[in-house]
Amino acid sequence: MPLTMNREVFITCAVTGSGATQDRSPHVPRSPAQIAASAIDAAKAGAAIVHCHVRDPETGRPSRDPALYREVTERIRDAAVDVVLNLTAGMGGDIVFGSVEAPLPVAAGTDMAGATERVAHVADCLPEICTLDCGTMNFAEADYVMTNTPGMLRAMGRMMTELGVKPEIEAFDTGHLWFARELVKEGVLDAPALVQLCMGVPWGAPDDLNTFLAMVNNVPEDWIFSAFSLGRNQMAYVAAAVLAGGNVRVGLEDNLWLDKGVLATNAQLVERAVGIVERMGARVIGPQQVRERLGLTKRAPRGR
């Protein structure tokens, strides 16, 4: 797609994630009340979309408990601030193999669920957006694999589309975009699709600019994309994404630091991103404009 600076930018805040960051910063929210409060603060700071995982309130470990998702959803929707809700559907595809000489049986930490179970909280909460990690990938951990087979992705994608929830395609490498285009071609996902380019996640696409531009050039021209990088490059990728024609993601899922030695809150990261976007001569748009651009419908959870 042609590289033209985006002048109307939306910001997504990835509030807590599923990484082992719960004990590395006091600002990483754990309980549904903390996650919702941090999401609301991010929205007040300028985030049009909040991307939410849930965690065990006691340990801070990542969870798939639908009751936790429902509490987060209801707390955010009951708040006085408007924001587009984006729930992860990325969990339930984790394999941790045994040793290199005896990979089976799989080890502790493996969490494999069927498509219906992986999407159950989405069907219950009916967010405007949910994520679809569009491929299998090695992460930095020695024996861990994030698994998303073509069959699983087709099944989950159809469920999301039938629910009226917009999938946000999480692309960690160019092959994930290739398969995403196939899902649209097959009618599993609707066009124009929404894509999140995930840069610098070991061992996916590195966050150098040549690789980033290759990722951007694999996004169809009529699709809408956002991008982020991890750690100290998070704010650099705010500028890079806008220059390349995209939108922005920041938040504690991807980066804990505001400055060297200074731990950030989600609201502070959003505020800094807003400043970068505006100093580039672009405008930060709000949740209702995002709904209009993406064709989203705000709904209450089932049973409300």
Secondary structure in CASP SS format (residue, H / E / C, confidence):
PFRMAT SS
TARGET T0000
AUTHOR 0000-0000-0000
METHOD secondary structure of the structure
MODEL  1
M C 1.00
P C 1.00
L C 1.00
T C 1.00
M C 1.00
N C 1.00
R C 1.00
E E 1.00
V E 1.00
F C 1.00
I E 1.00
T E 1.00
C E 1.00
A E 1.00
V C 1.00
T C 1.00
G C 1.00
S C 1.00
G C 1.00
A C 1.00
T C 1.00
Q C 1.00
D C 1.00
R C 1.00
S C 1.00
P C 1.00
H C 1.00
V C 1.00
P C 1.00
R C 1.00
S C 1.00
P H 1.00
A H 1.00
Q H 1.00
I H 1.00
A H 1.00
A H 1.00
S H 1.00
A H 1.00
I H 1.00
D H 1.00
A H 1.00
A H 1.00
K H 1.00
A H 1.00
G C 1.00
A C 1.00
A C 1.00
I E 1.00
V E 1.00
H E 1.00
C E 1.00
H C 1.00
V E 1.00
R E 1.00
D C 1.00
P C 1.00
E C 1.00
T C 1.00
G C 1.00
R C 1.00
P E 1.00
S E 1.00
R C 1.00
D C 1.00
P H 1.00
A H 1.00
L H 1.00
Y H 1.00
R H 1.00
E H 1.00
V H 1.00
T H 1.00
E H 1.00
R H 1.00
I H 1.00
R H 1.00
D C 1.00
A C 1.00
A C 1.00
V C 1.00
D C 1.00
V C 1.00
V E 1.00
L E 1.00
N E 1.00
L E 1.00
T C 1.00
A C 1.00
G C 1.00
M C 1.00
G C 1.00
G E 1.00
D E 1.00
I E 1.00
V E 1.00
F C 1.00
G C 1.00
S C 1.00
V C 1.00
E C 1.00
A C 1.00
P C 1.00
L C 1.00
P C 1.00
V C 1.00
A C 1.00
A C 1.00
G C 1.00
T C 1.00
D E 1.00
M E 1.00
A C 1.00
G C 1.00
A H 1.00
T H 1.00
E H 1.00
R H 1.00
V C 1.00
A H 1.00
H H 1.00
V H 1.00
A H 1.00
D H 1.00
C H 1.00
L C 1.00
P C 1.00
E C 1.00
I E 1.00
C E 1.00
T E 1.00
L E 1.00
D E 1.00
C C 1.00
G C 1.00
T C 1.00
M E 1.00
N E 1.00
F C 1.00
A C 1.00
E C 1.00
A C 1.00
D C 1.00
Y E 1.00
V E 1.00
M E 1.00
T C 1.00
N C 1.00
T C 1.00
P H 1.00
G H 1.00
M H 1.00
L H 1.00
R H 1.00
A H 1.00
M H 1.00
G H 1.00
R H 1.00
M H 1.00
M H 1.00
T H 1.00
E H 1.00
L H 1.00
G C 1.00
V C 1.00
K E 1.00
P E 1.00
E E 1.00
I E 1.00
E E 1.00
A E 1.00
F C 1.00
D C 1.00
T H 1.00
G H 1.00
H H 1.00
L H 1.00
W H 1.00
F H 1.00
A H 1.00
R H 1.00
E H 1.00
L H 1.00
V H 1.00
K H 1.00
E C 1.00
G C 1.00
V C 1.00
L C 1.00
D C 1.00
A C 1.00
P C 1.00
A C 1.00
L E 1.00
V E 1.00
Q E 1.00
L E 1.00
C E 1.00
M E 1.00
G C 1.00
V C 1.00
P C 1.00
W C 1.00
G C 1.00
A C 1.00
P C 1.00
D C 1.00
D C 1.00
L H 1.00
N H 1.00
T H 1.00
F H 1.00
L H 1.00
A H 1.00
M H 1.00
V H 1.00
N C 1.00
N C 1.00
V C 1.00
P C 1.00
E C 1.00
D C 1.00
W C 1.00
I E 1.00
F E 1.00
S E 1.00
A E 1.00
F E 1.00
S E 1.00
L C 1.00
G H 1.00
R H 1.00
N H 1.00
Q H 1.00
M H 1.00
A H 1.00
Y H 1.00
V H 1.00
A H 1.00
A H 1.00
A H 1.00
V H 1.00
L H 1.00
A C 1.00
G C 1.00
G C 1.00
N E 1.00
V E 1.00
R E 1.00
V E 1.00
G C 1.00
L C 1.00
E C 1.00
D C 1.00
N C 1.00
L C 1.00
W E 1.00
L E 1.00
D E 1.00
K C 1.00
G C 1.00
V E 1.00
L E 1.00
A C 1.00
T C 1.00
N H 1.00
A H 1.00
Q H 1.00
L H 1.00
V H 1.00
E H 1.00
R H 1.00
A H 1.00
V H 1.00
G H 1.00
I H 1.00
V H 1.00
E H 1.00
R H 1.00
M C 1.00
G C 1.00
A C 1.00
R E 1.00
V E 1.00
I C 1.00
G C 1.00
P H 1.00
Q H 1.00
Q H 1.00
V H 1.00
R H 1.00
E H 1.00
R H 1.00
L H 1.00
G C 1.00
L C 1.00
T C 1.00
K C 1.00
R C 1.00
A C 1.00
P C 1.00
R C 1.00
G C 1.00
R C 1.00
END
